[in-house]
Amino acid sequence: MEFKAAFQDGLKSAQDAETARREIGEVFMELNKEISEASNGTLTIKRMLLPITPEHVTLAIALVLKNSPPESVIAASNPKAISSEWKKLCGWSSDRAGYPCKLIYASSERYCENKQALKKCLADLLRDPVVGETLFQLMNLEVKGKKEMGKSEPQEENNALSVTVGKYRITASDKVGIAAPVQGNSIVNIERKLRKR
């Protein structure tokens, strides 16, 4: 009889844990949706595993960490950026039953026993100045489309047609055609110099 009761308790615990994990997932979906809307789609936040990468380590420690299991974190990225890595906002862990879960940042641990506590902890995380700085930097990364290869529309300028393809602007006119390398965000306008001759 003891085993039967324990078995029934185990089934109920499994159902409760599934409910809690689903609820935690919904909180993170809501967080990501609101942050994405507030940042015009330049931020996404999720729980994930990232390699442990402390800022200042010796070669010996780096070799040890290379073989260490990844760290469970809450991280952010800019999906619109040309090059955006996931940046750790805080450490994350949750119980086998879902709650309690834990956020680790600013040399402290914050425990969440339920959905409301988790929402409050996540809101406090977003208010943290270091986290705010990380999110600000991600939002201001160079966005896709500004320098993407082959995306420029043809532009007609004074009887000359210019098209940017990869790293070159190709200009053709009734007199001359030339390819000029793109430098930074500006284009070397050799075609203008040729027109003045």
KEKE-3310 file (N, C-alpha, C; in steps of 0.2 Angstrom, whole numbers, plus 5000, padded with zeros to 4 digits):
npx = (5004:5010:5019:5010:5003:5014:5017:5006:5008:5019:5015:5006:5015:5023:5014:5011:5024:5026:5016:5021:5033:5028:5021:5032:5039:5029:5030:5043:5040:5031:5039:5049:5041:5036:5048:5054:5044:5045:5058:5058:5060:5073:5079:5080:5076:5081:5081:5095:5109:5126:5143:5155:5163:5174:5180:5193:5206:5218:5229:5229:5217:5208:5209:5204:5191:5187:5183:5173:5156:5142:5135:5120:5109:5101:5099:5103:5100:5103:5092:5091:5104:5119:5130:5128:5131:5125:5122:5126:5114:5111:5114:5105:5094:5083:5072:5069:5056:5051:5048:5056:5064:5079:5088:5104:5114:5124:5131:5123:5109:5093:5078:5063:5047:5035:5025:5022:5032:5043:5041:5042:5056:5062:5058:5066:5078:5079:5080:5092:5108:5119:5114:5105:5114:5121:5110:5107:5119:5117:5106:5110:5119:5125:5113:5106:5105:5109:5122:5121:5126:5124:5111:5107:5097:5097:5104:5101:5111:5114:5115:5122:5123:5122:5127:5128:5137:5141:5157:5159:5155:5147:5148:5141:5141:5137:5150:5160:5164:5165:5172:5171:5179:5170:5171:5171:5156:5154:5155:5167:5167:5171:5165:5160:5172:5177:5167:5169:5180)
npy = (4994:5006:5009:5010:5022:5031:5030:5036:5049:5052:5053:5064:5074:5074:5080:5092:5098:5099:5108:5119:5121:5124:5136:5144:5145:5152:5164:5168:5169:5180:5190:5191:5194:5207:5214:5214:5221:5234:5237:5239:5227:5224:5217:5201:5190:5175:5159:5149:5139:5143:5144:5145:5160:5169:5185:5188:5177:5165:5155:5142:5141:5144:5133:5123:5127:5126:5113:5112:5110:5119:5135:5138:5151:5167:5176:5189:5195:5203:5201:5208:5213:5214:5206:5198:5192:5181:5188:5186:5189:5186:5172:5157:5145:5131:5122:5104:5102:5114:5126:5131:5144:5152:5167:5173:5186:5202:5198:5191:5180:5177:5171:5163:5158:5157:5161:5175:5180:5177:5185:5198:5197:5196:5209:5217:5213:5218:5232:5233:5242:5237:5227:5234:5242:5232:5228:5240:5242:5231:5234:5245:5239:5238:5237:5224:5225:5238:5236:5225:5213:5216:5221:5234:5246:5250:5266:5281:5293:5308:5304:5293:5276:5268:5254:5245:5231:5218:5222:5232:5247:5248:5258:5264:5274:5283:5285:5279:5265:5259:5251:5254:5252:5250:5260:5259:5266:5274:5278:5277:5289:5288:5290:5303:5311:5307:5313:5326:5328)
npz = (5000:5003:4993:4982:4985:4985:4972:4966:4972:4965:4952:4953:4957:4945:4936:4942:4941:4927:4924:4931:4924:4911:4914:4918:4906:4899:4905:4901:4887:4887:4892:4882:4871:4875:4877:4864:4857:4863:4860:4846:4839:4840:4851:4858:4871:4880:4889:4890:4886:4888:4884:4897:4900:4907:4910:4913:4913:4917:4906:4910:4917:4907:4899:4907:4908:4895:4894:4902:4907:4899:4904:4912:4908:4907:4893:4880:4863:4847:4835:4823:4820:4810:4815:4829:4845:4858:4873:4890:4903:4916:4928:4928:4936:4939:4949:4949:4949:4943:4951:4966:4956:4951:4949:4946:4949:4950:4961:4969:4974:4968:4973:4966:4970:4964:4950:4950:4958:4950:4939:4945:4949:4936:4931:4940:4936:4923:4927:4932:4931:4924:4917:4909:4902:4894:4886:4880:4872:4863:4856:4849:4839:4822:4810:4800:4782:4780:4775:4768:4756:4739:4740:4737:4728:4711:4706:4698:4692:4685:4671:4673:4679:4695:4704:4719:4723:4733:4739:4731:4721:4706:4692:4678:4663:4648:4644:4652:4662:4679:4693:4710:4726:4742:4756:4773:4778:4768:4750:4738:4726:4712:4700:4699:4699:4687:4678:4680:4672)
capx = (5000:5014:5021:5004:5002:5020:5017:5001:5011:5024:5011:5004:5021:5025:5009:5012:5030:5024:5012:5025:5038:5024:5020:5039:5040:5025:5033:5048:5038:5028:5045:5052:5037:5036:5055:5054:5040:5048:5065:5057:5062:5081:5081:5076:5079:5078:5085:5099:5116:5132:5150:5158:5169:5175:5184:5201:5208:5225:5229:5227:5210:5205:5209:5199:5184:5185:5180:5168:5149:5140:5132:5113:5109:5096:5104:5100:5104:5099:5091:5092:5110:5123:5134:5126:5132:5121:5126:5123:5111:5112:5114:5098:5093:5076:5071:5066:5048:5050:5049:5059:5069:5084:5092:5110:5118:5126:5134:5117:5104:5086:5074:5056:5043:5029:5024:5022:5039:5047:5040:5046:5063:5064:5058:5071:5084:5079:5081:5099:5112:5124:5110:5103:5120:5121:5104:5108:5124:5114:5101:5114:5123:5123:5107:5106:5102:5113:5128:5121:5129:5119:5104:5106:5094:5101:5103:5103:5114:5117:5116:5126:5119:5127:5124:5132:5137:5146:5161:5160:5150:5149:5145:5142:5138:5139:5157:5165:5161:5171:5170:5175:5178:5166:5175:5166:5149:5153:5157:5172:5163:5176:5162:5159:5178:5177:5162:5172:5186)
capy = (5000:5012:5010:5013:5029:5034:5030:5041:5055:5054:5055:5071:5078:5075:5084:5099:5100:5100:5114:5124:5122:5127:5143:5148:5146:5157:5170:5170:5171:5186:5194:5192:5198:5214:5218:5214:5227:5240:5239:5238:5220:5224:5213:5195:5187:5168:5155:5145:5137:5147:5142:5149:5164:5174:5191:5188:5171:5162:5150:5135:5141:5144:5126:5119:5130:5124:5107:5113:5110:5126:5138:5140:5158:5171:5180:5193:5196:5207:5197:5212:5215:5210:5202:5199:5186:5181:5191:5184:5195:5183:5165:5154:5138:5130:5115:5099:5103:5120:5131:5137:5145:5156:5172:5175:5192:5207:5195:5189:5175:5179:5165:5164:5152:5156:5165:5182:5181:5176:5191:5203:5196:5198:5216:5219:5211:5223:5238:5233:5246:5233:5223:5240:5244:5227:5229:5246:5240:5226:5238:5249:5236:5239:5233:5221:5229:5244:5235:5218:5212:5215:5223:5241:5247:5254:5273:5284:5300:5312:5300:5287:5271:5265:5249:5242:5224:5216:5227:5237:5251:5248:5264:5264:5279:5282:5286:5275:5260:5258:5248:5257:5249:5253:5261:5260:5267:5279:5275:5281:5291:5290:5292:5310:5314:5306:5317:5333:5329)
capz = (5000:5004:4986:4978:4987:4983:4965:4965:4973:4960:4946:4954:4957:4938:4933:4945:4938:4920:4924:4933:4919:4906:4917:4918:4899:4897:4908:4897:4881:4888:4893:4876:4867:4877:4876:4857:4855:4866:4856:4839:4837:4841:4856:4860:4877:4882:4893:4886:4889:4885:4887:4903:4897:4912:4907:4915:4915:4914:4901:4913:4919:4901:4896:4911:4906:4888:4894:4907:4904:4898:4910:4911:4909:4903:4888:4875:4857:4843:4829:4817:4819:4806:4819:4836:4849:4864:4879:4897:4907:4923:4928:4929:4937:4941:4952:4945:4949:4940:4956:4965:4951:4954:4945:4949:4946:4955:4967:4974:4971:4969:4972:4964:4972:4959:4944:4952:4961:4944:4935:4949:4948:4929:4931:4944:4932:4918:4930:4934:4927:4920:4912:4905:4898:4889:4882:4876:4867:4858:4852:4844:4834:4815:4808:4793:4777:4779:4772:4765:4749:4733:4742:4735:4722:4706:4707:4692:4694:4679:4665:4675:4683:4700:4708:4724:4723:4738:4742:4725:4718:4699:4689:4670:4659:4641:4642:4656:4667:4684:4700:4716:4733:4747:4761:4778:4777:4762:4744:4734:4721:4707:4694:4699:4697:4679:4675:4680:4667)
cpx = (5004:5017:5016:5003:5008:5020:5012:5004:5016:5021:5009:5010:5023:5020:5010:5019:5029:5020:5016:5030:5034:5023:5027:5040:5035:5027:5038:5046:5035:5034:5048:5048:5037:5043:5056:5050:5043:5055:5064:5060:5070:5083:5077:5080:5076:5083:5089:5106:5121:5138:5152:5164:5170:5180:5191:5202:5215:5224:5226:5220:5206:5204:5205:5192:5182:5181:5175:5161:5147:5136:5125:5112:5102:5100:5100:5104:5100:5098:5091:5099:5114:5127:5132:5127:5127:5125:5122:5121:5112:5112:5107:5098:5086:5076:5068:5059:5046:5051:5052:5064:5074:5088:5098:5114:5119:5128:5129:5113:5097:5081:5066:5052:5037:5030:5025:5029:5044:5047:5043:5053:5066:5064:5064:5078:5085:5081:5089:5103:5116:5120:5107:5108:5121:5116:5105:5113:5121:5110:5104:5119:5121:5118:5108:5102:5105:5119:5127:5123:5123:5112:5102:5102:5098:5099:5105:5105:5117:5119:5121:5122:5124:5123:5129:5131:5143:5150:5162:5154:5152:5145:5146:5138:5140:5146:5162:5161:5167:5168:5175:5174:5174:5171:5171:5159:5148:5156:5162:5168:5168:5172:5161:5166:5179:5173:5165:5177:5184)
cpy = (5006:5014:5013:5020:5033:5035:5036:5048:5057:5056:5062:5076:5080:5080:5091:5102:5102:5107:5120:5126:5126:5135:5147:5149:5151:5164:5173:5172:5178:5191:5196:5196:5206:5218:5219:5220:5233:5242:5239:5232:5220:5220:5207:5192:5180:5165:5150:5143:5140:5144:5147:5153:5170:5179:5190:5181:5169:5157:5143:5135:5140:5137:5122:5121:5127:5117:5106:5113:5118:5128:5140:5147:5161:5176:5184:5193:5200:5204:5202:5214:5211:5205:5203:5192:5186:5183:5189:5190:5192:5175:5163:5147:5137:5123:5110:5099:5110:5126:5127:5138:5151:5161:5174:5181:5197:5204:5193:5184:5177:5173:5167:5158:5151:5161:5173:5184:5181:5183:5197:5203:5198:5205:5219:5218:5217:5230:5239:5237:5242:5229:5229:5242:5239:5227:5235:5245:5236:5230:5242:5246:5238:5234:5230:5225:5235:5242:5228:5218:5212:5218:5230:5241:5251:5262:5277:5291:5303:5308:5294:5282:5268:5260:5246:5235:5221:5222:5233:5241:5251:5254:5263:5271:5278:5283:5281:5270:5259:5255:5251:5254:5253:5254:5263:5261:5272:5275:5280:5283:5293:5292:5299:5313:5313:5311:5324:5334:5331)
cpz = (5000:4997:4981:4979:4985:4975:4963:4966:4968:4954:4947:4954:4949:4935:4935:4942:4931:4920:4926:4928:4913:4908:4916:4910:4896:4899:4903:4890:4881:4889:4886:4871:4869:4876:4868:4854:4857:4863:4849:4836:4837:4847:4857:4866:4878:4887:4889:4889:4885:4888:4892:4900:4902:4908:4907:4917:4913:4909:4904:4915:4912:4898:4900:4909:4900:4889:4899:4904:4903:4904:4908:4913:4905:4899:4883:4869:4853:4836:4822:4815:4814:4809:4826:4840:4855:4870:4886:4901:4915:4922:4930:4931:4940:4944:4947:4944:4946:4945:4962:4959:4954:4948:4949:4945:4951:4961:4972:4970:4973:4968:4970:4965:4968:4954:4945:4954:4955:4940:4939:4948:4941:4928:4934:4940:4927:4920:4932:4929:4922:4915:4907:4900:4892:4884:4877:4870:4861:4854:4847:4840:4827:4813:4801:4788:4775:4774:4768:4758:4744:4735:4739:4728:4717:4707:4701:4694:4687:4674:4667:4680:4688:4703:4713:4724:4727:4740:4737:4723:4710:4696:4681:4668:4652:4639:4646:4661:4672:4690:4705:4722:4738:4753:4767:4776:4770:4756:4740:4727:4715:4700:4694:4697:4689:4676:4674:4675:4661)
residu = (MET:GLU:PHE:LYS:ALA:ALA:PHE:GLN:ASP:GLY:LEU:LYS:SER:ALA:GLN:ASP:ALA:GLU:THR:ALA:ARG:ARG:GLU:ILE:GLY:GLU:VAL:PHE:MET:GLU:LEU:ASN:LYS:GLU:ILE:SER:GLU:ALA:SER:ASN:GLY:THR:LEU:THR:ILE:LYS:ARG:MET:LEU:LEU:PRO:ILE:THR:PRO:GLU:HIS:VAL:THR:LEU:ALA:ILE:ALA:LEU:VAL:LEU:LYS:ASN:SER:PRO:PRO:GLU:SER:VAL:ILE:ALA:ALA:SER:ASN:PRO:LYS:ALA:ILE:SER:SER:GLU:TRP:LYS:LYS:LEU:CYS:GLY:TRP:SER:SER:ASP:ARG:ALA:GLY:TYR:PRO:CYS:LYS:LEU:ILE:TYR:ALA:SER:SER:GLU:ARG:TYR:CYS:GLU:ASN:LYS:GLN:ALA:LEU:LYS:LYS:CYS:LEU:ALA:ASP:LEU:LEU:ARG:ASP:PRO:VAL:VAL:GLY:GLU:THR:LEU:PHE:GLN:LEU:MET:ASN:LEU:GLU:VAL:LYS:GLY:LYS:LYS:GLU:MET:GLY:LYS:SER:GLU:PRO:GLN:GLU:GLU:ASN:ASN:ALA:LEU:SER:VAL:THR:VAL:GLY:LYS:TYR:ARG:ILE:THR:ALA:SER:ASP:LYS:VAL:GLY:ILE:ALA:ALA:PRO:VAL:GLN:GLY:ASN:SER:ILE:VAL:ASN:ILE:GLU:ARG:LYS:LEU:ARG:LYS:ARG)
# end
